[in-house]
């Protein structure tokens, strides 16, 4: 089996129509020897910020000398980046070998596994084979019934910012969504939460009390003297002093605070994590597609905001960095997203909208999206390809002399079109 065939097989299994649950993942892991039972975890759920928080924690743990696994989704550039050890993607040959090992069992399961369940099982085996000291494990969707929740009590559970997303699967209210995320809280364990929403915190407090869990809320009052640039964020975090974070979205300060709180809890449990490890780990963290600056002439921002809360966070970052300036938005979204709520957050900043369709089966077509965007009273046009949309945005935002409309482009709406946006920008900006 070549790598292309391996990926074709992995992507061929779908989650639509499958009953949520953990039994399929448990069955797969059993045939692999239950690798998850020999691993330690930091388990991370949340609506927004869980990937960035996971990357921060993993980077610090690696700097602390721990062989660190990182499991995230979706991928931005290539599939293998979903499964990493000390910052290195799973090699093609290892991915092929593990797929060959598990495929005969998966193919004969009465209730066949979903793509995410298959990948989760493969990842666990790779982390064990790689002799990981600890794995930072990001939930795919929800928490309680997510395939990552087959693990036993983690070293620490982390729940990042909660908002409205996947309401069809998780429930229509913020309490329903919080309860689904709270499924990763295991009896007798420890959990760190982002906080900030009373209704959400009530759910976490109740579940933690029921399960005898120690709950810590990230204390954002420890953050002070925040300075923003297009290269990094500098801020003081008591008692450590100044921290440099090369993730420039304004919301990343709070994700870093959650990460530090979780790392302090790990340290209290015997993990050797120094202040220097925190400084160097956060200073070297990499997490593409989240308020990432692709270029400066014109400024081109790529952000993975894909729900109302994420769009609001992106809008706040844009205001912070580009106060009073109008922006050309390249927008592509999945059809199941609350597009109107997302656009309500960013429309006041828009010079114009350019609608495109991400290369994904669940994506909203550009024509339909263009119809939605045109209601906001700014020039709007749809394009049949991401390449053409990026080219149009660059022309409109030309920072040279002449009829200048705007000097800033922001592409957002989905992580699934991030790499196509990046490829088009890199080719067109040469």
DRENDO-1510 file (C-alpha; in Angstrom, 1 decimal, always signed):
<recs>
REC; n; res; u; v; w
REC; 1; UNK; +0.0; +0.0; +0.0 .
REC; 2; UNK; +1.4; +3.4; -1.1 .
REC; 3; UNK; +0.8; +6.5; +1.0 .
REC; 4; UNK; -1.8; +7.8; -1.5 .
REC; 5; UNK; -3.7; +4.5; -1.2 .
REC; 6; UNK; -3.4; +4.6; +2.6 .
REC; 7; UNK; -4.9; +8.1; +2.8 .
REC; 8; UNK; -7.6; +7.1; +0.3 .
REC; 9; UNK; -8.6; +4.2; +2.6 .
REC; 10; UNK; -8.6; +6.4; +5.7 .
REC; 11; UNK; -10.7; +9.1; +4.1 .
REC; 12; UNK; -13.1; +6.5; +2.7 .
REC; 13; UNK; -14.8; +5.8; +6.1 .
REC; 14; UNK; -17.4; +8.4; +7.1 .
REC; 15; UNK; -19.0; +9.4; +10.3 .
REC; 16; UNK; -22.4; +10.5; +8.9 .
REC; 17; UNK; -25.2; +8.2; +10.0 .
REC; 18; UNK; -23.1; +6.4; +12.6 .
REC; 19; UNK; -24.4; +6.2; +16.2 .
REC; 20; UNK; -22.1; +8.2; +18.4 .
REC; 21; UNK; -20.2; +6.1; +21.0 .
REC; 22; UNK; -16.9; +4.7; +22.1 .
REC; 23; UNK; -17.3; +1.0; +21.4 .
REC; 24; UNK; -15.9; +1.1; +17.9 .
REC; 25; UNK; -12.7; +2.8; +19.1 .
REC; 26; UNK; -12.4; +0.4; +22.0 .
REC; 27; UNK; -12.7; -2.5; +19.7 .
REC; 28; UNK; -9.9; -1.2; +17.4 .
REC; 29; UNK; -7.7; -0.4; +20.3 .
REC; 30; UNK; -8.2; -3.9; +21.8 .
REC; 31; UNK; -6.8; -5.5; +18.6 .
REC; 32; UNK; -3.8; -3.2; +18.8 .
REC; 33; UNK; -3.1; -4.3; +22.4 .
REC; 34; UNK; -4.7; -1.3; +24.1 .
REC; 35; UNK; -1.8; +1.1; +23.7 .
REC; 36; UNK; -3.7; +3.9; +25.4 .
REC; 37; UNK; -3.5; +2.1; +28.7 .
REC; 38; UNK; +0.3; +2.5; +28.7 .
REC; 39; UNK; +0.3; +6.3; +28.0 .
REC; 40; UNK; -0.2; +9.5; +30.0 .
REC; 41; UNK; -2.4; +12.3; +28.6 .
REC; 42; UNK; -3.4; +15.9; +28.8 .
REC; 43; UNK; -6.9; +15.8; +27.3 .
REC; 44; UNK; -8.2; +19.0; +25.7 .
REC; 45; UNK; -11.8; +19.8; +24.7 .
REC; 46; UNK; -13.5; +23.1; +23.9 .
REC; 47; UNK; -15.2; +25.1; +21.1 .
REC; 48; UNK; -12.3; +27.5; +20.3 .
REC; 49; UNK; -8.7; +27.6; +21.2 .
REC; 50; UNK; -8.2; +23.9; +22.0 .
REC; 51; UNK; -5.6; +23.4; +19.1 .
REC; 52; UNK; -3.6; +26.5; +20.1 .
REC; 53; UNK; -3.7; +25.5; +23.8 .
REC; 54; UNK; -2.6; +22.0; +22.9 .
REC; 55; UNK; +0.3; +23.3; +20.8 .
REC; 56; UNK; +1.4; +25.6; +23.7 .
REC; 57; UNK; +1.3; +22.7; +26.2 .
REC; 58; UNK; +3.1; +20.3; +23.9 .
REC; 59; UNK; +5.8; +22.8; +23.1 .
REC; 60; UNK; +6.6; +23.5; +26.8 .
REC; 61; UNK; +6.5; +19.8; +27.7 .
REC; 62; UNK; +9.0; +19.1; +24.9 .
REC; 63; UNK; +11.3; +21.9; +26.1 .
REC; 64; UNK; +11.0; +20.3; +29.6 .
REC; 65; UNK; +12.6; +17.2; +28.2 .
REC; 66; UNK; +9.5; +15.0; +27.8 .
REC; 67; UNK; +9.0; +13.0; +24.7 .
REC; 68; UNK; +5.7; +14.5; +23.7 .
REC; 69; UNK; +2.9; +13.3; +21.4 .
REC; 70; UNK; +0.4; +15.7; +20.0 .
REC; 71; UNK; -2.9; +14.7; +18.4 .
REC; 72; UNK; -4.9; +17.4; +16.7 .
REC; 73; UNK; -7.5; +18.0; +13.9 .
REC; 74; UNK; -8.1; +19.0; +11.3 .
REC; 75; UNK; -4.8; +19.2; +9.4 .
REC; 76; UNK; -3.7; +22.3; +7.6 .
REC; 77; UNK; -0.9; +21.3; +5.2 .
REC; 78; UNK; -0.7; +17.5; +5.2 .
REC; 79; UNK; -2.6; +14.7; +6.9 .
REC; 80; UNK; +0.4; +13.4; +8.8 .
REC; 81; UNK; +0.6; +16.6; +11.0 .
REC; 82; UNK; -2.4; +15.4; +12.9 .
REC; 83; UNK; -0.1; +12.9; +14.7 .
REC; 84; UNK; +3.2; +14.3; +15.9 .
REC; 85; UNK; +6.0; +13.3; +18.3 .
REC; 86; UNK; +8.3; +16.1; +19.5 .
REC; 87; UNK; +7.1; +18.3; +16.6 .
REC; 88; UNK; +7.7; +15.6; +13.9 .
REC; 89; UNK; +4.8; +14.4; +11.8 .
REC; 90; UNK; +4.2; +10.6; +11.7 .
REC; 91; UNK; +6.3; +9.3; +8.8 .
REC; 92; UNK; +4.6; +8.0; +5.7 .
REC; 93; UNK; +6.0; +4.5; +6.2 .
REC; 94; UNK; +4.8; +4.3; +9.7 .
REC; 95; UNK; +1.3; +5.5; +8.8 .
REC; 96; UNK; +1.2; +2.9; +6.0 .
REC; 97; UNK; +2.4; +0.1; +8.3 .
REC; 98; UNK; -0.1; +0.9; +11.0 .
REC; 99; UNK; -2.9; +1.1; +8.5 .
REC; 100; UNK; -2.0; -2.3; +7.1 .
REC; 101; UNK; -2.0; -3.7; +10.6 .
REC; 102; UNK; -5.4; -2.4; +11.6 .
REC; 103; UNK; -7.2; -2.6; +8.2 .
REC; 104; UNK; -8.1; -6.3; +8.3 .
REC; 105; UNK; -9.8; -5.8; +11.7 .
REC; 106; UNK; -11.6; -2.6; +10.8 .
REC; 107; UNK; -12.9; -4.1; +7.5 .
REC; 108; UNK; -14.7; -7.0; +9.3 .
REC; 109; UNK; -16.1; -5.0; +12.2 .
REC; 110; UNK; -19.9; -5.4; +12.2 .
REC; 111; UNK; -20.2; -1.7; +13.1 .
REC; 112; UNK; -17.4; -0.3; +10.9 .
REC; 113; UNK; -15.3; +2.6; +12.4 .
REC; 114; UNK; -15.4; +6.2; +11.3 .
REC; 115; UNK; -12.4; +8.0; +9.9 .
REC; 116; UNK; -11.7; +9.8; +13.2 .
REC; 117; UNK; -12.0; +6.6; +15.2 .
REC; 118; UNK; -9.6; +4.8; +12.9 .
REC; 119; UNK; -7.1; +7.7; +13.1 .
REC; 120; UNK; -7.4; +7.9; +16.9 .
REC; 121; UNK; -6.5; +4.2; +17.2 .
REC; 122; UNK; -3.6; +4.6; +14.8 .
REC; 123; UNK; -2.3; +7.6; +16.8 .
REC; 124; UNK; -2.4; +5.7; +20.1 .
REC; 125; UNK; -0.3; +2.9; +18.6 .
REC; 126; UNK; +2.2; +5.4; +17.1 .
REC; 127; UNK; +2.6; +7.3; +20.4 .
REC; 128; UNK; +3.3; +4.0; +22.3 .
REC; 129; UNK; +5.7; +2.8; +19.6 .
REC; 130; UNK; +7.5; +6.2; +19.8 .
REC; 131; UNK; +7.8; +5.8; +23.6 .
REC; 132; UNK; +6.0; +9.1; +24.4 .
REC; 133; UNK; +6.3; +10.2; +28.0 .
REC; 134; UNK; +3.0; +12.1; +27.6 .
REC; 135; UNK; +0.5; +12.8; +24.9 .
REC; 136; UNK; -1.5; +16.1; +24.4 .
REC; 137; UNK; -4.7; +14.8; +23.0 .
REC; 138; UNK; -7.2; +17.1; +21.4 .
REC; 139; UNK; -10.9; +16.2; +21.2 .
REC; 140; UNK; -12.4; +16.1; +17.7 .
REC; 141; UNK; -15.9; +17.1; +18.5 .
REC; 142; UNK; -17.8; +17.3; +21.8 .
REC; 143; UNK; -16.1; +15.3; +24.5 .
REC; 144; UNK; -18.2; +12.6; +26.2 .
REC; 145; UNK; -18.7; +10.5; +23.0 .
REC; 146; UNK; -15.6; +11.6; +21.1 .
REC; 147; UNK; -13.3; +8.7; +20.3 .
REC; 148; UNK; -10.4; +10.3; +22.3 .
REC; 149; UNK; -12.5; +9.8; +25.4 .
REC; 150; UNK; -11.6; +6.1; +25.5 .
REC; 151; UNK; -8.7; +7.0; +27.7 .
REC; 152; UNK; -8.7; +6.5; +31.4 .
REC; 153; UNK; -8.2; +9.4; +33.8 .
REC; 154; UNK; -5.7; +11.9; +32.2 .
REC; 155; UNK; -3.0; +13.7; +34.1 .
REC; 156; UNK; -5.1; +16.8; +33.6 .
REC; 157; UNK; -8.2; +17.6; +31.5 .
REC; 158; UNK; -8.4; +21.1; +29.9 .
REC; 159; UNK; -11.6; +22.7; +28.6 .
REC; 160; UNK; -11.0; +25.9; +26.5 .
REC; 161; UNK; -13.5; +28.6; +25.5 .
REC; 162; UNK; -17.1; +27.3; +24.9 .
REC; 163; UNK; -19.4; +28.7; +22.2 .
REC; 164; UNK; -22.1; +27.6; +19.8 .
REC; 165; UNK; -20.8; +25.1; +17.3 .
REC; 166; UNK; -21.9; +21.6; +16.2 .
REC; 167; UNK; -25.3; +22.3; +17.9 .
REC; 168; UNK; -27.0; +19.5; +15.8 .
REC; 169; UNK; -24.7; +16.9; +17.4 .
REC; 170; UNK; -24.1; +18.4; +20.9 .
REC; 171; UNK; -27.4; +20.2; +21.6 .
REC; 172; UNK; -29.1; +23.6; +21.1 .
REC; 173; UNK; -28.1; +25.3; +24.3 .
REC; 174; UNK; -24.8; +26.5; +25.7 .
REC; 175; UNK; -25.4; +24.2; +28.7 .
REC; 176; UNK; -25.9; +21.2; +26.4 .
REC; 177; UNK; -22.6; +22.0; +24.6 .
REC; 178; UNK; -20.8; +22.5; +28.0 .
REC; 179; UNK; -22.2; +19.2; +29.3 .
REC; 180; UNK; -20.9; +17.3; +26.2 .
REC; 181; UNK; -17.4; +18.9; +26.7 .
REC; 182; UNK; -17.6; +18.0; +30.4 .
REC; 183; UNK; -17.6; +14.4; +29.4 .
REC; 184; UNK; -13.8; +14.4; +29.5 .
REC; 185; UNK; -13.8; +15.1; +33.2 .
REC; 186; UNK; -13.0; +11.8; +34.9 .
REC; 187; UNK; -13.8; +10.8; +38.5 .
REC; 188; UNK; -11.0; +11.8; +40.9 .
REC; 189; UNK; -9.1; +13.8; +38.3 .
REC; 190; UNK; -8.2; +17.4; +37.7 .
REC; 191; UNK; -9.6; +19.9; +35.2 .
REC; 192; UNK; -8.5; +23.4; +34.1 .
REC; 193; UNK; -11.2; +25.5; +32.5 .
REC; 194; UNK; -11.2; +28.8; +30.5 .
REC; 195; UNK; -14.2; +30.2; +32.3 .
REC; 196; UNK; -15.9; +33.5; +31.6 .
REC; 197; UNK; -19.4; +32.3; +31.1 .
REC; 198; UNK; -21.6; +31.7; +34.2 .
REC; 199; UNK; -23.9; +29.2; +32.6 .
REC; 200; UNK; -21.0; +27.2; +31.3 .
REC; 201; UNK; -19.1; +27.3; +34.6 .
REC; 202; UNK; -22.2; +26.1; +36.5 .
REC; 203; UNK; -22.1; +23.0; +34.4 .
REC; 204; UNK; -18.4; +22.3; +35.0 .
REC; 205; UNK; -18.8; +23.0; +38.7 .
REC; 206; UNK; -21.7; +20.6; +39.0 .
REC; 207; UNK; -20.0; +17.8; +37.0 .
REC; 208; UNK; -16.7; +18.3; +38.9 .
REC; 209; UNK; -18.5; +18.1; +42.3 .
REC; 210; UNK; -20.4; +15.0; +41.3 .
REC; 211; UNK; -17.1; +13.3; +40.2 .
REC; 212; UNK; -14.9; +14.4; +43.0 .
REC; 213; UNK; -12.7; +16.5; +40.6 .
REC; 214; UNK; -10.4; +19.3; +41.4 .
REC; 215; UNK; -11.4; +22.3; +39.2 .
REC; 216; UNK; -9.1; +25.2; +38.4 .
REC; 217; UNK; -10.2; +28.2; +36.5 .
REC; 218; UNK; -7.5; +30.1; +34.5 .
REC; 219; UNK; -6.8; +33.4; +36.3 .
REC; 220; UNK; -6.6; +36.0; +33.6 .
REC; 221; UNK; -5.9; +38.7; +36.2 .
REC; 222; UNK; -2.3; +37.3; +36.1 .
REC; 223; UNK; -2.0; +38.8; +32.6 .
REC; 224; UNK; -0.7; +42.4; +32.3 .
REC; 225; UNK; +1.2; +44.8; +30.0 .
REC; 226; UNK; +0.1; +43.1; +26.8 .
REC; 227; UNK; +1.9; +44.4; +23.7 .
REC; 228; UNK; +0.8; +43.4; +20.2 .
REC; 229; UNK; +2.8; +43.2; +16.9 .
REC; 230; UNK; +2.5; +41.3; +13.7 .
REC; 231; UNK; +5.4; +39.0; +14.9 .
REC; 232; UNK; +4.3; +38.2; +18.4 .
REC; 233; UNK; +2.5; +39.1; +21.6 .
REC; 234; UNK; +4.5; +40.1; +24.6 .
REC; 235; UNK; +2.8; +40.1; +28.0 .
REC; 236; UNK; +3.6; +39.7; +31.7 .
REC; 237; UNK; +2.2; +36.7; +33.5 .
REC; 238; UNK; +2.6; +36.7; +37.3 .
REC; 239; UNK; +4.9; +35.5; +38.7 .
REC; 240; UNK; +7.0; +34.7; +35.7 .
REC; 241; UNK; +7.5; +38.1; +34.1 .
REC; 242; UNK; +7.5; +38.7; +30.4 .
REC; 243; UNK; +6.4; +36.0; +28.0 .
REC; 244; UNK; +6.8; +36.2; +24.2 .
REC; 245; UNK; +4.3; +34.2; +22.2 .
REC; 246; UNK; +4.7; +34.0; +18.4 .
REC; 247; UNK; +0.9; +33.6; +17.9 .
REC; 248; UNK; -0.5; +37.1; +17.2 .
REC; 249; UNK; -4.3; +36.8; +17.6 .
REC; 250; UNK; -5.3; +38.8; +20.6 .
REC; 251; UNK; -7.2; +35.8; +22.0 .
REC; 252; UNK; -3.9; +33.8; +22.2 .
REC; 253; UNK; -3.0; +35.5; +25.4 .
REC; 254; UNK; -5.9; +33.7; +27.1 .
REC; 255; UNK; -5.1; +30.4; +25.5 .
REC; 256; UNK; -1.6; +30.7; +26.8 .
REC; 257; UNK; -2.9; +31.5; +30.3 .
REC; 258; UNK; -5.0; +28.3; +30.2 .
REC; 259; UNK; -1.9; +26.3; +29.0 .
REC; 260; UNK; +0.3; +27.7; +31.8 .
REC; 261; UNK; -2.3; +26.9; +34.4 .
REC; 262; UNK; -2.4; +23.3; +33.1 .
REC; 263; UNK; +1.4; +23.1; +33.1 .
REC; 264; UNK; +1.5; +24.4; +36.7 .
REC; 265; UNK; -0.9; +21.6; +37.7 .
REC; 266; UNK; +1.3; +19.0; +36.0 .
REC; 267; UNK; +4.3; +20.4; +37.9 .
REC; 268; UNK; +2.4; +20.0; +41.2 .
REC; 269; UNK; +1.9; +16.4; +40.3 .
REC; 270; UNK; +5.7; +15.8; +39.8 .
REC; 271; UNK; +6.4; +16.8; +36.2 .
REC; 272; UNK; +9.6; +18.8; +36.0 .
REC; 273; UNK; +8.6; +22.0; +34.3 .
REC; 274; UNK; +10.7; +25.1; +35.0 .
REC; 275; UNK; +9.9; +28.8; +34.4 .
REC; 276; UNK; +12.6; +28.7; +31.7 .
REC; 277; UNK; +10.8; +25.8; +30.0 .
REC; 278; UNK; +7.6; +27.8; +30.0 .
REC; 279; UNK; +9.4; +30.8; +28.5 .
REC; 280; UNK; +11.2; +28.8; +25.8 .
REC; 281; UNK; +8.3; +26.5; +25.0 .
REC; 282; UNK; +5.9; +29.4; +24.5 .
REC; 283; UNK; +8.4; +31.4; +22.5 .
REC; 284; UNK; +8.9; +28.5; +20.1 .
REC; 285; UNK; +5.3; +27.3; +19.6 .
REC; 286; UNK; +4.0; +27.0; +16.1 .
REC; 287; UNK; +0.4; +26.8; +15.1 .
REC; 288; UNK; -0.5; +27.8; +11.5 .
REC; 289; UNK; -3.8; +29.0; +10.3 .
REC; 290; UNK; -4.8; +30.9; +13.4 .
REC; 291; UNK; -4.4; +34.7; +12.8 .
REC; 292; UNK; -1.3; +33.8; +10.8 .
REC; 293; UNK; +0.3; +36.7; +8.9 .
REC; 294; UNK; +1.2; +35.3; +5.4 .
REC; 295; UNK; +2.6; +38.6; +4.1 .
REC; 296; UNK; +2.8; +42.4; +4.6 .
REC; 297; UNK; +2.5; +44.0; +1.2 .
REC; 298; UNK; -0.4; +44.0; +1.4 .
REC; 299; UNK; -1.0; +42.5; +4.9 .
REC; 300; UNK; -2.6; +39.1; +4.4 .
REC; 301; UNK; -4.1; +37.4; +7.4 .
REC; 302; UNK; -5.2; +33.7; +7.4 .
REC; 303; UNK; -7.5; +32.8; +10.3 .
REC; 304; UNK; -9.3; +29.5; +10.9 .
REC; 305; UNK; -12.4; +31.2; +12.5 .
REC; 306; UNK; -15.3; +28.8; +11.7 .
REC; 307; UNK; -18.1; +29.6; +14.2 .
REC; 308; UNK; -19.6; +32.8; +15.7 .
REC; 309; UNK; -17.3; +32.9; +18.7 .
REC; 310; UNK; -14.3; +32.4; +16.5 .
REC; 311; UNK; -15.4; +35.1; +14.1 .
REC; 312; UNK; -15.8; +37.5; +17.0 .
REC; 313; UNK; -12.4; +36.7; +18.3 .
REC; 314; UNK; -10.9; +37.3; +14.8 .
REC; 315; UNK; -12.8; +40.6; +14.6 .
REC; 316; UNK; -11.3; +41.7; +17.9 .
REC; 317; UNK; -7.8; +40.8; +16.8 .
REC; 318; UNK; -8.3; +42.7; +13.5 .
REC; 319; UNK; -9.5; +45.8; +15.5 .
REC; 320; UNK; -6.5; +45.5; +17.8 .
REC; 321; UNK; -4.0; +45.3; +15.0 .
REC; 322; UNK; -5.6; +47.5; +12.4 .
REC; 323; UNK; -7.8; +50.0; +14.2 .
REC; 324; UNK; -10.1; +52.0; +12.0 .
REC; 325; UNK; -9.0; +50.3; +8.8 .
REC; 326; UNK; -11.3; +48.4; +6.4 .
REC; 327; UNK; -10.5; +44.9; +5.3 .
REC; 328; UNK; -11.0; +42.8; +2.2 .
REC; 329; UNK; -12.4; +39.4; +3.4 .
REC; 330; UNK; -12.0; +36.2; +1.5 .
REC; 331; UNK; -14.7; +33.9; +3.0 .
REC; 332; UNK; -15.3; +30.2; +2.7 .
REC; 333; UNK; -17.5; +28.2; +5.1 .
REC; 334; UNK; -19.0; +24.8; +5.7 .
REC; 335; UNK; -22.7; +24.5; +4.9 .
REC; 336; UNK; -23.6; +23.5; +8.4 .
REC; 337; UNK; -22.2; +26.7; +10.0 .
REC; 338; UNK; -24.2; +29.7; +11.3 .
REC; 339; UNK; -22.9; +32.0; +8.5 .
REC; 340; UNK; -25.1; +35.0; +9.5 .
REC; 341; UNK; -23.9; +35.0; +13.1 .
REC; 342; UNK; -20.3; +34.8; +11.9 .
REC; 343; UNK; -20.7; +37.6; +9.4 .
REC; 344; UNK; -22.4; +39.8; +11.9 .
REC; 345; UNK; -19.1; +39.9; +13.8 .
REC; 346; UNK; -16.9; +40.8; +10.8 .
REC; 347; UNK; -19.2; +42.8; +8.5 .
REC; 348; UNK; -18.6; +46.1; +10.3 .
REC; 349; UNK; -14.9; +45.8; +9.4 .
REC; 350; UNK; -15.4; +44.9; +5.7 .
REC; 351; UNK; -14.3; +46.9; +2.8 .
REC; 352; UNK; -15.7; +44.1; +0.6 .
REC; 353; UNK; -16.4; +40.3; +0.6 .
REC; 354; UNK; -15.0; +37.7; -1.8 .
REC; 355; UNK; -16.8; +34.4; -1.6 .
REC; 356; UNK; -15.1; +31.1; -2.4 .
REC; 357; UNK; -15.9; +27.4; -1.8 .
REC; 358; UNK; -13.4; +25.4; +0.3 .
REC; 359; UNK; -12.4; +22.1; -1.3 .
REC; 360; UNK; -14.5; +19.9; +1.1 .
REC; 361; UNK; -17.7; +17.9; +0.6 .
REC; 362; UNK; -19.5; +19.8; +3.3 .
REC; 363; UNK; -18.6; +23.3; +2.0 .
REC; 364; UNK; -21.1; +25.9; +1.1 .
REC; 365; UNK; -21.0; +26.8; -2.6 .
REC; 366; UNK; -19.7; +30.3; -3.5 .
REC; 367; UNK; -22.9; +31.4; -5.2 .
REC; 368; UNK; -25.0; +30.7; -2.1 .
REC; 369; UNK; -22.5; +32.3; +0.2 .
REC; 370; UNK; -22.3; +35.3; -2.1 .
REC; 371; UNK; -26.0; +35.8; -1.7 .
REC; 372; UNK; -25.7; +35.8; +2.1 .
REC; 373; UNK; -22.7; +38.2; +2.1 .
REC; 374; UNK; -24.4; +40.6; -0.3 .
REC; 375; UNK; -26.9; +41.5; +2.4 .
REC; 376; UNK; -24.3; +43.4; +4.4 .
REC; 377; UNK; -24.2; +46.4; +2.2 .
REC; 378; UNK; -20.6; +46.1; +0.9 .
REC; 379; UNK; -19.3; +45.1; -2.5 .
REC; 380; UNK; -19.5; +41.3; -2.8 .
REC; 381; UNK; -18.4; +38.9; -5.5 .
REC; 382; UNK; -18.1; +35.1; -5.7 .
REC; 383; UNK; -15.3; +33.2; -7.5 .
REC; 384; UNK; -15.3; +29.7; -8.8 .
REC; 385; UNK; -11.8; +28.9; -7.4 .
REC; 386; UNK; -9.9; +29.9; -4.3 .
REC; 387; UNK; -7.0; +30.9; -6.6 .
REC; 388; UNK; -9.2; +33.4; -8.4 .
REC; 389; UNK; -10.6; +34.7; -5.1 .
REC; 390; UNK; -7.2; +35.3; -3.6 .
REC; 391; UNK; -6.0; +37.0; -6.8 .
REC; 392; UNK; -9.0; +39.3; -6.7 .
REC; 393; UNK; -8.4; +40.2; -3.1 .
REC; 394; UNK; -4.7; +41.0; -3.7 .
REC; 395; UNK; -5.7; +43.3; -6.6 .
REC; 396; UNK; -8.3; +45.1; -4.4 .
REC; 397; UNK; -5.9; +45.4; -1.5 .
REC; 398; UNK; -2.9; +46.6; -3.6 .
REC; 399; UNK; -0.8; +48.7; -1.4 .
REC; 400; UNK; +0.8; +50.5; -4.3 .
REC; 401; UNK; -0.2; +53.9; -5.8 .
REC; 402; UNK; -3.5; +54.3; -7.6 .
REC; 403; UNK; -7.1; +53.5; -6.8 .
REC; 404; UNK; -6.4; +51.9; -3.4 .
REC; 405; UNK; -9.4; +50.3; -1.7 .
REC; 406; UNK; -7.7; +48.7; +1.2 .
REC; 407; UNK; -4.4; +47.5; +2.4 .
REC; 408; UNK; -5.4; +44.4; +4.3 .
REC; 409; UNK; -6.8; +41.0; +3.4 .
REC; 410; UNK; -8.2; +38.5; +5.8 .
REC; 411; UNK; -9.2; +35.0; +4.7 .
REC; 412; UNK; -11.4; +33.2; +7.2 .
REC; 413; UNK; -14.4; +30.9; +7.6 .
REC; 414; UNK; -12.8; +27.4; +7.7 .
REC; 415; UNK; -9.7; +25.6; +8.6 .
REC; 416; UNK; -10.4; +23.4; +5.6 .
REC; 417; UNK; -9.4; +26.0; +3.0 .
REC; 418; UNK; -6.3; +27.2; +4.8 .
REC; 419; UNK; -3.7; +25.4; +2.8 .
REC; 420; UNK; -5.4; +26.3; -0.5 .
REC; 421; UNK; -5.4; +29.9; +0.5 .
REC; 422; UNK; -1.8; +29.7; +1.5 .
REC; 423; UNK; -0.7; +28.0; -1.7 .
REC; 424; UNK; -2.6; +30.6; -3.8 .
REC; 425; UNK; -1.1; +33.5; -1.9 .
REC; 426; UNK; +2.4; +32.2; -2.0 .
REC; 427; UNK; +2.2; +31.8; -5.8 .
REC; 428; UNK; +0.4; +35.0; -6.6 .
REC; 429; UNK; +2.5; +37.2; -4.3 .
REC; 430; UNK; +5.9; +36.3; -5.8 .
</recs>
